[in-house]
Amino acid sequence: MNPWLDRFAAGLDVPGGLTRDEAALVLDLAGATARGAGARQFAPLAAYLAGRAAATSDEQERLAVLQRAAELAGELGAAGQPLGID
């Protein structure tokens, strides 16, 4: 998909790397999370959690998990309180 991301995936032993569809959905998730939660800090954490949820799935299931995660991030509303991480 992208040489840097391909090298990063290889360095983490992620078989198959990242597809364009997955990348688009992760970016959608990050945007929906930042807007919905009201803070950008929640975006990488939500992406990590979605990745954990999708980790053992095949490509179609991963796409479905990422799609649902993006929808959920938009539905949950504002975070209401900061992360509390310095």
N, C-alpha and C positions, 0 to 999 in steps of 0.2 A: 504494500500500500504506500509506504513512505520509507525511504532507506533508514532514517534514524529510528523510526518506530519498529522496523524490521529488526534492526540490530538490538534494540532494547528488548523486544520480545525474545529474540534468540538468547540474549544474556540471562533472561529469566526462565529459560526453557519452556516458553509458551508455544506449544505445537501449533503451527499454522498462522501464528501471528495475529494480526488484527485485520478484519475485512473492512472495506469501505462502508458497508451497511452497519457494522458494529460501531465504527468510528462515528458515523453520523448520529446513531442513537445515543452513544455516550455523550456526545456534544449536546444533543437535545436534552438529555438528562441533566447535564451540568447547568445549562441555561434555565431549565424549568425549576431546578432546585434553588439556584441563586435568586430567581424571581419569586418563587413560592415561599421560600424560607425567609427571604428578606436579607440574606447575608451570603456572600460568595464563599465563605469558609465551609459552608455545608456541602458545596458541590463536589469537591474531591472525596469527601467522606461518603456521600451518597453513591458516588461512582464505585468506590471501593466495596461498599455493601452490595451493590448490584452485581459487581464482579464475583463476589463470594457466592451469591445466590446462583449465578450462572456457571460457575467454575466446572461443574461436572456434567454439563449439558452438551448436546450436539449443537451445531451451528443454528439450526432452526429454533431450538429451545432457547439458546442464548439470546437470539434476536427478540423472541417473545418476552423473555425476562427483562431485557433492556427497554423494550417498548412499554411494558407495564410499569417499570420503575420510573420512566419519564412521565407517564400519566399520573402515577401516584404522587410524584414530587409536585406536580401542578395542582393536585387535589387537596393536599394536606394543609395548605395555608401557611401563615407565618410561623416561624419557630417559636416566637414568644419569649425566648430567653437566650442569652449568648451561650457559646460552647463552654466557656469557663476554662479554656486551655490557654496558658500563657505562651 
